[in-house]
Amino acid sequence: MTAYPFEQEARHIASGVNNGGEVHGLFLSGRNVGITATDIRPGLLEALGEFAGPGMSLVFVDSGAFSEVKFGPAGPVVVAELDAAAWDRILAVYRSVACMFRTRARIVAPDRVGDQQVTLARLARYAAEIQAIAIATRCGVIVPVQKGALSVGEFWRQATTILGLRGLIAGVPMKKDATSLEQLAELVAALPDDARVHLLGIGPESKRYAAAIATIRALRPDAEITTDSVTVRRLV
């Protein structure tokens, strides 16, 4: 297992949590918690609510869009499309968690893994809702940077223009349709000096973790970097 760079220890999020007991254990041990908006089991939000208000731990809410597609020899194939009703439910979870945790909350903007055009269309469709949540709660908004015909830098420019919010966090897919270190460097070069970057689906157990952190730091030494990976399931 790759050791944590010390300054990153408090910036990794244990995602994929869907059990109230796991929420208690992670919070009480000072860990950051990540849930998936499409997998809200009974009692999960109530367990989170017990730790709302002032605190140190971050709360990350993924949309669940990673389960929408599978990758085969011909590329991404949609296997369980998230329709308008699904996005309404996802946004409701975002609002709930952001209202509880405010600046400690991180929500993932609507996207489709591996598809730039659908992601941009979803950002445009739900921009008003994401803006309203972010402005009201000052939560962090992670914008997944998909690969495709557009360069990652141009995709980031268009996505952030659509959302029209300051302080957006560049979300870098590191598992499904993984971003290469070269593409990561290209993206980071397009970000401001005080960039905020979230590496989606990667943790210190990954062989790519240290190299990804080093790639960002080489170009933007002052960047705020967070990461998430399904920690509890991996340990079990």
Secondary structure, 3 states (H helix, E strand, C coil): CCCCCHHHHHHEEECCCCCHHHHHHHHHCCCEEEEECCCCCCCHHHHHHCCCCCCCCCEEEECCHHHCEEEECCEEEECCCCCHHHHHHHHHHHHHHHHHHHHHEEEECCCCCCCHHHHHHHHHHHHHHHHHHHHHHCCEEEEECCCCCCCHHHHHHHHHHHHCCCCCEEEEECCCCCCCHHHHHHHHHCCCCCCEEEEECCCCCCCCHHHHHHHHHHHCCCCEEEEEECHHHHHC
